Amino acid sequence: MRIPILALLSCAVAATLGANALAQETPKPKPEDTEVWTPVPAIVTPGATDAAPPSDAIVLFDGKNEDEWVSAQDHTPAKWIVGDGVLTVAKGTGNIETKRSFKNYQLHIEWKIPESITGSGQARGNSGVFLASLGPGDAGYELQVLDSFNNATYVNGQAASIYKQSPPLVNPNRKPGEWQSYDVVWTAPTFNADGSLKTPAYVTAFFNGVLVQDHFQLKGQTLYIGQPFYKAYDRAPIKLQAHGDKSEPISFRNIWVRELP
Ligand code: MG
């Protein structure tokens, strides 16, 4: 069959017009399509070193006094020892916690096991950073502090473990007498109106700059005995542990926190 040339031409013209119309409806993507310009991130002046508090940090201990801290037992002024720019545990006086309460945050804290440390296992430089203090004693969520340089214990109780829940990914301990650091991102759990768990807590932690907890999902409060469980709270202090073992007390310095949304 012969198709008139005019018909063929008109078909070609129609096809071209159709393609053009389609091209106009779906413009070619541009780099600008995926650029976001607002809101502009707030300007924060970093510290002189990465360990120093940035401009938006709340300084919890700068070497001068323990004014930001109280006894976790009765909320009287903290009675640990401040000297030479460091805060040293006074074991007989119990745990201390911040006057302020927090929800989500970034925390920097440095600690040192004394060179003269004695003892073994959990009784060698034991302390702890409770990421949320939920009462006196050891109630809350503990990031363990311990001399784990050369000191065997259960791995979910060594330094940088989430106590009895999550061993650290690796062991980057420095030896006793040297300062060490924790940098922590804490995402607090949230709760429904009836007190049931809405979203669990998560923790990411670096120990001496090495990742040791990678967005670990907590099972609840860290308990010495028994299975962890959640208890509803909104904001909570950060607590430091005066552990009852007989080993020489450890020290802290350069503690600061940045609240997160
Ligand atoms: Mg401890």
Boltz pocket constraint, residues with backbone or C-beta under 6 A from the ligand:
constraints:
  - pocket:
      binder: B
      contacts: [[A, 126], [A, 127], [A, 128], [A, 142], [A, 144], [A, 145], [A, 241], [A, 243]]
      max_distance: 6.0
